[in-house]
């Protein structure tokens, strides 16, 4: 299994950059830096995307509601990134239409129209259509009182797979990727970082050296800044918890819905994994360890209530099949309403000794621009590194222009693969589906089926190529098959994984 132990890291090498944190920002910075010729280590104490980066609303979007906060620069940057990411990762990022029912007592029509005009105009559109007015007919899944509204376009992303693919790209460019590797301590030793790494599986430790350090630990940025980097602590952040629920599919169409709520917030209802709907998010200030964040009964009721106000099909807390909570590390703010706190990011380079770059804030959509900005800051430390390159770089498996063409080629070459399984692989692995299949000639060659058409060959691929270690890694971050697995199937998969490591 690749990259799972600190013992694989040579102690004699002086690395250029050590990135702490295997979320989207850390993986994005590691990939960008490695592609510019730097010697990079990426260290994550748990699994890739095990924190906030797998608990998003799973959208690549400009942030329509951010316009109400006058965050025009952030929206413009995010809108431009939609086109870049749709081109570079067409297997895991796909266009999606969003319908916004008009509720005149919440926002006047002119305000929504003005916002959508700005949304269409702030960045050049290539792939996605402009917004338009809508009239909801008798076949609408919405309640009868919602008769008209608007439609605009954004994109959907498999957030956790995005992080995994960025880590794969970083490794392909020469970076060392080490999951379940905790940075226990870092000390400034004459202008170099002396870093103690701990393998969280074995407890074994190793010393490494690096010319610069990046703290990209998301909601743990302040904690790591004070505990791991004595005297080089991070600035204050505001932790905001966002929660989502998954319920049986609320409507048959492929469009998503953006629902306005009386408290000024908005809630998305998104088609999810064919048979389900994803509803979220909440915005509540959070205190404590982000690893322990959980949805409350009040938050479930909040999401259920807004759904029932707008959809014909009514749900209750008993219909919730899955939920997840993530903690966003937002810029410190005196704003009373957590939903109005900026989703922008700041980068702080401390050169009072060994260089330390600290990342505050950020969002999935702008990870690539954040990484480029990080490298702009680090050019003062590494003046000879090469220039930007990620704008035109396909992520692993994304080197194709048409999913239809790729599907047809794979169907012709592997006619024995069930269509539903091939479709899932296309959406997860793209052109890397061939690497997964290898020399398989029939369904039996895929080995044991652990459930929901997850076969042994795919599990081995995820272990060897994507750092998967546990059933949770596979069922919730490398895929969302946890929605379809029974408790007994999870136990069986975990037992098989345990035997494979012995």
Residue pairs with C-beta under 8 A, 6 or more apart in sequence:
1 463
1 464
1 467
1 469
1 501
2 171
2 177
2 464
2 465
2 467
3 171
3 176
3 177
3 178
3 179
3 467
4 178
4 179
4 180
4 199
4 201
4 467
4 469
5 178
5 181
5 199
5 201
5 202
5 204
6 178
6 181
6 197
6 198
6 199
6 204
6 205
6 206
7 199
7 204
7 206
8 176
8 178
9 41
9 176
9 178
9 197
9 206
9 208
11 206
11 207
11 208
13 39
13 208
13 209
14 192
14 209
14 210
14 211
15 39
15 40
15 41
15 176
15 208
15 209
15 210
15 211
16 33
16 38
16 39
16 40
16 210
16 211
16 212
16 382
17 30
17 33
17 38
17 39
17 40
17 41
17 210
17 211
17 212
17 213
17 214
17 378
17 382
18 40
18 41
18 43
18 183
18 193
18 195
18 208
18 210
18 212
18 213
18 214
19 26
19 29
19 30
19 33
19 40
19 41
19 42
19 43
19 213
19 214
19 216
20 26
20 43
20 183
20 213
20 214
20 215
20 216
20 217
20 224
20 228
21 43
21 44
21 214
21 215
21 216
21 217
21 218
21 220
21 359
22 42
22 43
22 44
22 46
22 47
22 48
22 49
22 50
22 163
22 167
22 177
22 179
23 44
23 48
23 49
23 51
23 52
23 53
23 163
23 216
23 217
23 218
24 49
24 53
24 159
24 162
24 163
24 166
24 362
24 364
24 367
25 216
25 218
25 345
25 359
25 362
25 367
25 370
25 371
26 42
26 44
26 214
26 216
26 217
26 359
27 42
27 48
27 163
27 166
27 167
27 170
28 166
28 367
28 368
28 370
28 371
29 214
29 216
29 359
29 370
29 371
29 374
29 375
30 40
30 42
30 166
30 167
30 170
30 175
30 177
31 166
31 167
31 169
31 170
31 173
31 175
31 371
31 390
32 368
32 371
32 372
32 374
32 375
32 388
32 389
32 390
33 40
33 175
33 371
33 375
33 378
33 385
34 40
34 170
34 171
34 173
34 174
34 175
35 169
35 173
35 386
35 389
35 390
35 393
36 375
36 382
36 385
36 386
36 387
36 389
37 385
37 386
38 382
38 385
39 174
40 170
40 174
40 175
40 176
41 175
41 176
41 178
41 208
41 210
42 167
42 170
42 175
42 176
42 177
42 178
43 178
43 181
43 182
43 183
43 197
44 50
44 178
44 179
44 180
44 181
45 180
45 181
45 182
45 183
45 200
46 179
46 180
46 200
47 179
47 180
47 467
47 468
47 469
47 470
47 472
47 473
47 477
48 160
48 163
48 164
48 167
48 179
48 467
48 477
49 159
49 160
49 162
49 163
49 164
49 477
50 477
51 218
51 219
51 220
51 290
51 291
51 326
51 327
52 218
52 219
52 290
52 326
52 327
52 328
52 329
53 159
53 160
53 162
53 163
53 218
53 364
54 159
54 160
54 163
54 324
54 326
54 476
54 477
55 242
55 244
55 324
55 325
55 326
55 327
56 159
56 242
56 326
56 363
56 364
57 242
57 244
57 268
57 270
57 278
57 280
57 281
58 156
58 157
58 158
58 159
58 270
58 278
59 96
59 154
59 155
59 156
59 157
59 268
59 270
59 364
59 365
60 81
60 82
60 85
60 86
60 93
60 154
60 155
60 156
60 157
60 364
60 365
61 78
61 82
61 154
61 155
61 365
62 75
62 76
62 78
62 79
62 82
62 119
62 122
62 123
62 154
62 365
63 71
63 74
63 75
63 78
63 343
63 363
63 365
64 75
64 115
64 116
64 119
64 152
64 258
65 266
66 74
66 75
66 343
67 75
67 115
67 118
67 119
68 115
68 340
69 340
69 342
71 342
71 343
71 344
72 118
72 122
73 344
74 342
74 343
74 344
74 366
75 118
75 119
75 122
76 122
76 123
77 366
77 369
78 363
78 365
78 366
79 119
79 122
79 123
80 123
80 124
81 365
81 366
81 368
81 369
82 123
82 127
82 128
82 154
82 155
82 365
83 123
83 124
83 125
83 126
83 127
83 128
84 368
84 391
85 93
85 155
85 157
85 365
85 368
86 93
86 94
86 95
86 127
86 128
86 155
87 127
88 390
88 392
88 393
88 394
88 395
88 398
89 157
89 162
89 165
89 394
89 395
89 398
90 398
90 400
90 401
90 403
90 430
91 397
91 398
91 400
91 403
91 426
91 427
91 428
91 429
91 430
91 431
92 157
92 158
92 161
92 162
92 165
92 395
92 398
92 427
92 428
92 430
93 155
93 156
93 157
93 158
93 162
94 155
94 156
95 127
95 128
95 153
95 154
95 155
95 156
96 153
96 154
96 155
96 156
96 254
96 255
96 256
96 270
97 151
97 152
97 153
97 254
97 255
97 256
98 151
98 152
98 153
98 154
98 255
98 256
98 257
98 258
98 268
99 134
99 149
99 150
99 151
99 255
99 256
99 257
99 258
100 112
100 149
100 150
100 151
100 152
100 257
100 258
100 260
101 136
101 142
101 146
101 148
101 149
101 257
101 259
101 260
101 310
102 109
102 112
102 146
102 148
102 149
102 150
103 146
103 260
106 260
106 261
106 262
106 264
107 260
112 150
113 150
116 131
116 150
116 152
117 131
119 131
119 152
120 130
120 131
120 152
128 153
128 154
128 155
129 153
130 152
131 150
131 151
131 152
131 153
132 150
132 151
132 152
133 148
133 149
133 150
133 151
134 148
134 149
134 150
134 151
135 147
135 148
136 142
136 146
136 147
136 148
136 149
140 146
141 250
141 251
141 252
141 253
141 311
141 312
141 313
142 257
142 310
142 311
142 312
143 309
143 310
143 311
143 312
146 310
151 255
156 256
156 270
157 364
158 427
158 428
158 480
159 364
160 476
160 477
160 478
161 428
161 477
161 478
162 364
162 367
162 395
164 466
164 467
164 477
164 478
165 395
165 396
165 397
165 398
166 367
166 395
167 177
167 467
168 395
168 396
168 465
168 466
169 393
169 395
169 396
170 177
171 177
172 396
177 467
178 197
179 467
179 469
180 199
180 200
180 201
180 469
181 197
181 198
181 199
181 200
182 197
182 198
182 200
183 195
183 196
183 197
183 198
183 224
183 228
184 196
184 197
184 198
184 205
184 228
185 195
185 196
185 228
186 193
186 194
186 195
186 196
186 213
186 228
186 229
187 193
187 194
187 195
187 230
188 194
188 232
188 353
188 354
189 209
189 354
191 353
191 354
192 209
192 210
192 211
192 354
193 209
193 210
193 211
193 212
193 213
193 354
194 207
194 209
195 207
195 208
195 209
195 210
195 213
196 205
196 206
196 207
197 205
197 206
197 207
197 208
198 204
198 205
199 205
211 354
211 355
211 381
211 382
212 354
212 355
212 356
212 357
212 378
212 381
212 382
213 229
213 354
213 355
213 356
213 357
214 356
214 357
214 358
214 359
214 374
215 221
215 224
215 225
215 229
215 234
215 356
215 357
215 358
215 359
216 359
217 223
217 224
218 290
218 327
218 329
219 237
219 239
219 290
219 327
219 328
219 329
220 290
220 329
221 234
221 237
221 329
221 358
221 359
221 360
222 233
222 234
222 235
222 236
222 237
222 329
224 234
225 232
225 233
225 234
225 358
226 233
226 234
229 356
232 350
232 353
232 356
234 348
234 358
234 360
235 332
235 348
235 358
235 360
236 332
237 329
237 330
237 331
237 332
237 360
237 361
238 285
238 329
238 330
238 331
238 332
238 333
238 338
238 341
239 285
239 286
239 287
239 290
239 327
239 328
239 329
239 330
240 283
240 284
240 285
240 286
240 327
240 328
240 330
240 338
240 341
241 282
241 283
241 284
241 285
241 286
241 293
241 325
241 326
241 327
241 328
242 280
242 281
242 282
242 283
242 325
242 326
242 327
242 328
243 280
243 281
243 282
243 284
243 295
243 296
243 299
243 300
243 303
243 323
243 324
243 325
243 326
244 278
244 279
244 280
244 281
244 295
244 303
244 323
244 324
244 325
245 278
245 279
245 280
245 295
245 300
245 303
245 304
245 320
245 322
245 323
246 272
246 276
246 277
246 278
246 279
246 320
246 321
246 322
246 323
246 483
247 276
247 277
247 279
247 307
247 315
247 319
247 320
247 321
248 275
248 276
248 277
248 315
248 319
248 321
249 271
249 274
249 275
249 276
249 277
250 269
250 277
250 307
250 311
250 313
250 315
251 257
251 271
251 277
251 311
251 313
253 271
254 271
255 271
256 268
256 269
256 270
256 271
257 268
257 269
257 270
257 310
258 266
258 267
258 268
259 266
259 267
259 268
259 269
259 306
259 307
259 309
259 310
260 266
261 267
261 306
264 337
264 339
265 283
265 339
267 279
267 280
267 281
267 303
267 306
267 307
268 278
268 279
268 280
268 281
269 277
269 278
269 279
269 307
269 310
269 311
270 277
270 278
270 279
271 277
271 278
272 278
272 480
273 480
273 483
276 321
276 483
279 303
279 307
280 303
282 295
282 299
282 302
282 303
283 337
283 338
283 339
284 299
284 338
285 338
286 293
286 327
290 327
293 325
293 326
293 327
294 325
295 323
295 324
295 325
297 317
300 317
300 320
300 323
301 317
304 315
304 316
304 317
304 320
307 315
308 314
308 315
321 483
322 482
322 483
328 343
329 360
329 361
330 341
330 342
330 343
330 361
331 341
331 342
331 344
331 345
331 346
331 360
331 361
333 341
333 342
335 341
342 361
343 361
343 362
343 363
344 361
344 362
345 359
345 360
345 361
345 362
345 363
345 366
345 370
345 373
346 360
346 361
347 357
347 358
347 359
347 360
347 370
347 373
347 374
347 377
348 357
348 358
348 360
349 355
349 356
349 357
349 377
349 378
349 380
349 381
350 356
350 357
350 358
351 380
351 381
355 378
355 381
357 374
357 377
357 378
359 370
359 374
362 370
368 390
368 391
371 390
372 388
372 390
375 385
375 388
378 385
379 385
396 430
396 432
397 428
397 429
397 430
397 431
397 432
397 433
398 430
398 431
399 430
399 431
400 406
400 430
400 431
403 426
406 426
406 430
406 431
407 422
407 423
407 426
410 417
410 422
410 426
410 433
410 434
411 417
411 419
411 422
414 422
414 437
414 440
416 441
416 442
416 443
417 425
417 437
417 443
418 443
418 453
420 453
421 453
422 433
424 453
424 479
425 433
425 436
426 433
428 478
428 479
429 435
429 436
432 465
435 461
435 465
436 457
436 458
436 461
437 457
438 457
439 445
440 446
440 457
445 457
446 455
446 456
446 457
446 458
447 455
447 456
447 457
447 460
448 455
448 456
448 496
449 455
449 456
450 456
450 459
450 485
450 489
450 492
450 493
450 496
451 481
451 484
451 485
451 486
451 489
451 492
451 493
452 481
452 484
452 485
452 489
454 474
454 479
454 481
454 493
456 496
459 468
459 474
459 493
459 496
459 497
460 500
462 468
462 473
462 474
462 478
463 469
463 497
463 500
466 478
467 473
468 474
468 477
468 478
469 497
469 501
470 494
470 497
471 490
471 493
471 494
471 497
472 482
474 481
474 493
475 481
475 482
475 485
475 490
475 493
476 482
482 490
485 493
